[in-house]
Amino acid sequence: MVNKKKWSLQEFRNGIREHAAGRLFLGLLAVFYLAAIKIRAALYSAGLLKTATLIARIVCFGNLSAGGTGKTSMVAAAARALKQQGRNPAVLIRGYKRRAPKNKVTVLHSGGIFSSGEAGDEALMLYNMLKDTGVPVLVCADRRRAGLTAIEKFRSDILLLDDGYQFFKLRRDADIVLINAAAPFYADSLLPLGNLRESPSGLKRAGAIIISHCEHATQKNLEILRAEIKKINPGAPVIESMHSPDTFIDALTHERVPLSKFRDRSVAALSGIGDPKSFEATLASLKAELVYIWRYPDHHQFTYEELAALEAARGDLPVITTYKDFARFPGDWAQTLKGGVFILSVKIVFLCDGYKVLMDVIAPERSVKSKEL
């Protein structure tokens, strides 16, 4: 049983696309959108809009599409790997939907307590994933200002931009683009008709391309995707990765729970992410029986009323959610959801020599061999 909660712009757009006149209207808007992004790119290329530089190495992780690639998890994993190699990384992120002045730098570090309202849900998720490493997460729409703070305050020598592929105000040493294997760019259209932020030709700027979620694509479809990428950027290495379930985490006690915990058991799945079907497919692959599926729009801030409705509907079923969604729970959520809430933790597994190739791009002087991040 799927419960789609809250109206979203994407659902509204999808409703318009069901009609020929609606598709024509959205297609016309996409033409104007394409013109705007091409003009903007040309202004930067001509030097009429300035690009800033910083003394640290800067590596950007981004998308052609509007989310759903697993980019933030990849950034966290790369930051952890760099820290283990003796580097001093920091993560820079815009802080989508945060309630703070646009140019304020919010620093997530040193065991502080922060809310998704002041930092944004993705920034808070990054902080929670990295706080045991000491890697700071700096939130600001002006990534240059955030980068300067990281260099001055933490002596950071490598800056990872989360979702900065279309952010031309800051020079990068490497651009890495993620593509969801289950949602290939060549089958999509530009916003608002489709989900592409820019045309596929934007792949030409990439220094490396990661195909994520390969576990949700057939070998034939992966071969087609690789060929389409090579048509646009034949020189960039193409890296394949999978999101592999690692463990469940009890949200109340923080205890790790084995993946076999919910085999052949009825559960309720709760998510508000860009690609909920991948999350649900992962649970199904673990043989959990999805009795209730609660989907909210991406970046949705959960309310007490919504959690109370879930509590009333689930009976004694455990609720399984994601790191990103749990970051958007209200502070005293446990007063409403009476236990039985679990977070699915995943690890990123690279195929073949993908990890080494990626680390050669991120930090060529200190790459190591492994298949996991």
C-alpha positions as CSV (number, residue, x, y, z in Angstrom):
1,M,0.0,0.0,0.0
2,V,1.6,3.3,-1.1
3,N,0.7,6.5,0.6
4,K,1.8,9.6,-1.3
5,K,1.7,12.5,1.1
6,K,1.8,16.2,0.5
7,W,1.4,17.9,-2.9
8,S,4.7,18.5,-4.7
9,L,5.8,20.5,-7.7
10,Q,7.0,17.3,-9.3
11,E,3.6,15.6,-8.9
12,F,2.0,18.8,-10.4
13,R,4.4,18.7,-13.3
14,N,3.8,15.0,-13.9
15,G,0.1,15.7,-14.0
16,I,0.6,18.3,-16.7
17,R,2.8,15.9,-18.7
18,E,-0.1,13.5,-19.0
19,H,-1.7,15.8,-21.6
20,A,-0.3,16.7,-25.1
21,A,-0.9,20.4,-24.5
22,G,0.8,20.2,-21.2
23,R,3.9,18.5,-22.7
24,L,4.0,21.2,-25.4
25,F,3.9,24.0,-22.7
26,L,6.6,22.4,-20.6
27,G,8.7,21.8,-23.8
28,L,8.5,25.5,-24.6
29,L,9.6,26.4,-21.0
30,A,12.5,24.0,-21.4
31,V,13.6,25.8,-24.5
32,F,13.8,29.1,-22.6
33,Y,15.5,27.3,-19.7
34,L,18.1,25.9,-22.1
35,A,18.7,29.4,-23.5
36,A,19.2,30.9,-20.1
37,I,21.8,28.3,-19.0
38,K,23.7,28.6,-22.2
39,I,23.9,32.4,-21.9
40,R,25.1,32.0,-18.3
41,A,27.8,29.5,-19.3
42,A,28.9,31.8,-22.1
43,L,29.2,34.7,-19.8
44,Y,31.5,32.7,-17.5
45,S,33.5,31.4,-20.5
46,A,34.0,34.9,-21.8
47,G,35.1,36.2,-18.4
48,L,32.2,38.6,-18.1
49,L,31.2,36.7,-15.0
50,K,34.1,36.0,-12.7
51,T,35.3,32.7,-11.3
52,A,37.1,32.8,-8.0
53,T,40.1,30.6,-6.9
54,L,41.2,29.2,-3.6
55,I,44.5,27.9,-2.4
56,A,43.1,24.4,-1.6
57,R,42.4,21.6,-4.1
58,I,38.7,21.7,-5.0
59,V,36.8,18.6,-6.2
60,C,33.2,18.9,-7.2
61,F,30.6,16.1,-7.1
62,G,27.5,16.9,-9.1
63,N,24.6,15.8,-11.3
64,L,23.1,16.5,-14.7
65,S,19.8,15.6,-13.2
66,A,17.8,17.0,-10.3
67,G,18.9,14.5,-7.6
68,G,18.5,10.8,-7.1
69,T,22.0,9.7,-7.9
70,G,23.4,9.1,-4.4
71,K,25.8,12.0,-4.7
72,T,25.7,13.1,-1.0
73,S,26.6,9.6,0.2
74,M,29.4,9.5,-2.3
75,V,30.8,12.8,-1.0
76,A,30.7,11.6,2.6
77,A,32.5,8.4,1.6
78,A,35.2,10.3,-0.3
79,A,35.7,12.7,2.7
80,R,36.1,9.7,5.0
81,A,38.6,8.0,2.6
82,L,40.6,11.3,2.3
83,K,40.8,11.6,6.1
84,Q,42.1,8.1,6.4
85,Q,44.8,8.9,3.9
86,G,46.0,11.8,6.0
87,R,44.4,14.6,4.1
88,N,42.4,17.4,5.8
89,P,39.2,17.6,3.8
90,A,36.1,19.8,4.3
91,V,32.7,19.6,2.6
92,L,31.1,22.6,1.1
93,I,27.3,22.5,0.5
94,R,24.7,25.0,-0.4
95,G,22.1,23.9,2.2
96,Y,19.0,23.6,0.1
97,K,15.8,24.8,1.9
98,R,17.6,25.8,5.0
99,R,16.2,28.7,7.0
100,A,19.2,31.0,7.4
101,P,20.6,34.1,5.6
102,K,21.8,33.2,2.1
103,N,25.4,34.2,2.7
104,K,25.8,33.0,6.3
105,V,28.4,30.3,6.7
106,T,27.0,27.6,9.1
107,V,29.8,25.3,10.3
108,L,28.8,21.8,11.4
109,H,31.7,20.4,13.5
110,S,32.9,19.3,16.9
111,G,29.9,17.4,18.2
112,G,27.5,20.3,18.1
113,I,23.7,19.9,17.9
114,F,22.2,21.3,14.7
115,S,18.8,21.3,13.0
116,S,17.9,20.7,9.4
117,G,16.2,24.1,9.5
118,E,19.5,26.0,10.0
119,A,21.7,23.7,7.9
120,G,19.5,21.9,5.4
121,D,18.8,18.1,5.5
122,E,21.6,17.0,3.2
123,A,24.2,19.1,5.2
124,L,22.9,17.6,8.4
125,M,23.0,14.1,7.0
126,L,26.7,14.7,5.9
127,Y,27.5,16.0,9.4
128,N,26.0,12.9,11.0
129,M,27.8,10.6,8.7
130,L,31.2,12.3,9.2
131,K,31.2,13.6,12.8
132,D,33.2,10.7,14.1
133,T,36.0,11.7,11.6
134,G,36.2,15.4,12.5
135,V,35.6,16.4,8.9
136,P,33.8,19.8,8.9
137,V,30.7,20.5,6.8
138,L,30.3,24.2,5.9
139,V,26.9,25.4,4.6
140,C,26.5,28.5,2.5
141,A,25.1,29.4,-0.9
142,D,28.5,31.2,-1.6
143,R,30.8,28.2,-1.7
144,R,33.8,30.6,-2.0
145,R,33.1,32.1,1.3
146,A,32.5,28.7,2.9
147,G,35.8,27.5,1.4
148,L,37.7,30.5,2.8
149,T,36.3,29.7,6.2
150,A,37.4,26.0,5.9
151,I,40.9,27.0,4.9
152,E,41.3,29.6,7.7
153,K,39.5,27.8,10.5
154,F,40.4,24.1,9.8
155,R,43.5,24.4,7.5
156,S,41.7,22.3,5.0
157,D,43.8,21.3,2.0
158,I,41.1,19.7,-0.1
159,L,37.5,21.0,-0.5
160,L,34.7,18.7,-1.7
161,L,31.7,20.5,-3.3
162,D,28.5,18.7,-2.8
163,D,26.2,19.5,-5.8
164,G,28.3,22.2,-7.4
165,Y,28.5,21.1,-11.1
166,Q,26.5,24.1,-12.3
167,F,28.2,26.5,-9.8
168,F,30.7,28.3,-12.0
169,K,31.6,31.0,-9.4
170,L,34.4,28.8,-8.0
171,R,37.3,27.2,-10.0
172,R,37.6,23.4,-9.5
173,D,40.5,21.0,-10.0
174,A,38.2,18.2,-10.9
175,D,34.5,17.8,-11.7
176,I,32.9,14.4,-11.0
177,V,29.4,13.7,-12.3
178,L,27.1,11.0,-11.0
179,I,24.4,9.3,-13.2
180,N,21.8,7.0,-11.9
181,A,21.9,3.8,-13.9
182,A,18.2,3.4,-13.4
183,A,17.4,7.0,-14.7
184,P,19.8,7.6,-17.7
185,F,20.2,11.1,-19.0
186,Y,19.6,10.1,-22.6
187,A,16.0,9.1,-21.8
188,D,15.3,12.4,-20.0
189,S,14.5,16.0,-21.0
190,L,15.5,19.4,-19.6
191,L,13.6,21.0,-16.8
192,P,10.7,21.5,-16.4
193,L,9.6,18.9,-19.0
194,G,12.1,16.4,-17.6
195,N,14.6,16.3,-14.7
196,L,17.8,17.5,-16.4
197,R,19.4,20.6,-15.1
198,E,21.4,21.1,-18.3
199,S,21.8,19.4,-21.6
200,P,23.8,16.1,-21.9
201,S,26.6,18.1,-23.6
202,G,27.4,19.3,-20.1
203,L,29.2,16.0,-19.6
204,K,32.0,17.4,-21.6
205,R,33.2,19.3,-18.5
206,A,33.5,16.2,-16.4
207,G,36.9,14.8,-15.3
208,A,35.2,11.5,-14.3
209,I,31.8,10.1,-14.5
210,I,30.3,7.7,-11.9
211,I,27.4,5.4,-12.9
212,S,25.6,4.8,-9.5
213,H,23.0,2.3,-8.6
214,C,24.2,-0.3,-11.0
215,E,22.4,-2.9,-9.0
216,H,19.1,-1.6,-10.5
217,A,20.2,-1.9,-14.1
218,T,20.7,-4.8,-16.5
219,Q,24.1,-5.4,-18.1
220,K,22.6,-4.4,-21.5
221,N,21.3,-1.1,-20.2
222,L,24.7,-0.4,-18.6
223,E,26.4,-1.0,-21.9
224,I,24.1,1.4,-23.6
225,L,24.6,4.1,-20.9
226,R,28.4,3.7,-21.2
227,A,28.2,4.1,-25.0
228,E,26.1,7.3,-24.7
229,I,28.6,8.8,-22.2
230,K,31.5,8.0,-24.5
231,K,29.8,9.8,-27.4
232,I,29.9,13.0,-25.4
233,N,33.1,12.7,-23.3
234,P,35.3,9.9,-24.7
235,G,38.3,10.9,-22.5
236,A,36.7,10.8,-19.0
237,P,37.0,7.6,-17.0
238,V,33.6,5.9,-16.4
239,I,33.3,4.3,-13.0
240,E,30.6,1.9,-12.0
241,S,29.3,1.7,-8.4
242,M,26.5,0.0,-6.4
243,H,24.8,1.0,-3.2
244,S,25.0,-2.1,-1.1
245,P,23.0,-2.6,2.1
246,D,25.4,-2.5,5.1
247,T,23.3,-2.7,8.3
248,F,20.2,-1.3,10.0
249,I,20.6,1.2,12.8
250,D,18.1,1.5,15.6
251,A,17.2,5.2,15.6
252,L,16.5,5.3,19.3
253,T,19.5,3.2,20.7
254,H,21.9,3.7,17.8
255,E,22.6,0.0,17.9
256,R,23.5,-1.8,14.6
257,V,21.0,-4.4,13.6
258,P,21.9,-7.2,11.1
259,L,20.3,-7.1,7.6
260,S,18.6,-10.4,8.3
261,K,16.5,-8.7,11.0
262,F,13.5,-8.0,8.7
263,R,13.7,-11.0,6.4
264,D,10.1,-12.3,5.8
265,R,8.8,-9.6,8.2
266,S,6.2,-7.0,7.5
267,V,7.5,-3.4,7.6
268,A,6.6,0.2,6.8
269,A,8.9,2.2,4.5
270,L,9.2,5.9,5.0
271,S,11.1,8.2,2.6
272,G,11.2,11.7,1.1
273,I,14.1,11.4,-1.3
274,G,14.7,11.9,-5.0
275,D,14.6,8.2,-5.9
276,P,12.3,6.4,-3.4
277,K,11.9,3.3,-5.6
278,S,15.6,2.4,-5.2
279,F,15.3,2.5,-1.4
280,E,12.1,0.4,-1.5
281,A,13.7,-2.0,-4.0
282,T,16.7,-2.5,-1.6
283,L,14.3,-3.4,1.2
284,A,12.5,-5.8,-1.0
285,S,15.9,-7.4,-2.0
286,L,16.4,-8.0,1.7
287,K,13.1,-10.0,1.7
288,A,11.3,-7.4,3.8
289,E,7.5,-7.3,3.1
290,L,6.6,-3.7,2.4
291,V,3.1,-3.5,3.8
292,Y,3.0,0.3,4.0
293,I,5.1,2.6,1.7
294,W,5.0,6.3,2.8
295,R,6.5,8.7,0.2
296,Y,6.9,12.4,0.6
297,P,8.5,15.0,-1.7
298,D,12.3,15.3,-1.7
299,H,13.7,17.3,1.2
300,H,10.3,17.2,3.0
301,Q,10.4,18.3,6.7
302,F,8.5,15.8,8.7
303,T,6.0,17.1,11.3
304,Y,4.6,15.7,14.5
305,E,1.2,15.4,12.9
306,E,2.6,13.2,10.1
307,L,4.6,11.0,12.5
308,A,1.4,10.6,14.6
309,A,-0.5,9.5,11.5
310,L,2.2,7.0,10.7
311,E,2.2,5.8,14.3
312,A,-1.6,5.2,14.2
313,A,-1.5,3.4,10.9
314,R,1.5,1.1,11.3
315,G,0.2,-0.9,14.3
316,D,3.2,-2.9,15.5
317,L,5.1,-2.7,12.2
318,P,8.7,-1.4,12.3
319,V,9.4,1.8,10.3
320,I,12.4,1.8,8.1
321,T,13.8,5.0,6.7
322,T,17.0,6.6,5.3
323,Y,19.7,8.7,6.8
324,K,18.6,11.7,4.8
325,D,15.0,11.3,6.0
326,F,15.9,10.8,9.6
327,A,17.8,14.1,9.6
328,R,14.4,15.8,8.9
329,F,12.6,14.2,11.8
330,P,11.6,16.7,14.5
331,G,13.9,16.8,17.5
332,D,11.8,14.8,20.0
333,W,10.4,12.4,17.4
334,A,10.6,9.5,19.9
335,Q,7.7,11.0,21.8
336,T,5.5,10.3,18.8
337,L,7.0,7.2,17.2
338,K,7.2,4.8,20.1
339,G,10.3,2.9,19.1
340,G,10.7,0.5,16.2
341,V,12.3,3.0,13.9
342,F,15.4,1.8,11.9
343,I,17.7,3.5,9.5
344,L,19.0,1.6,6.5
345,S,22.8,2.2,6.2
346,V,24.4,1.5,2.9
347,K,28.0,1.3,1.6
348,I,29.2,2.2,-1.8
349,V,30.9,-0.7,-3.7
350,F,32.9,0.0,-6.8
351,L,33.2,-2.5,-9.7
352,C,36.6,-3.5,-11.1
353,D,39.3,-0.8,-10.3
354,G,36.7,2.0,-9.9
355,Y,37.8,3.1,-6.5
356,K,41.4,3.6,-7.5
357,V,40.4,5.5,-10.6
358,L,38.2,7.7,-8.6
359,M,40.8,8.5,-5.9
360,D,43.3,9.2,-8.7
361,V,41.0,11.9,-9.8
362,I,40.2,13.3,-6.3
363,A,43.7,13.1,-4.9
364,P,46.1,11.7,-7.5
365,E,49.2,11.8,-5.2
366,R,47.6,9.6,-2.5
367,S,45.3,7.1,-4.1
368,V,44.9,3.6,-2.6
369,K,43.4,0.3,-3.7
370,S,40.0,-0.8,-2.4
371,K,36.5,-1.6,-3.8
372,E,34.5,0.1,-1.1
373,L,34.0,3.5,0.3
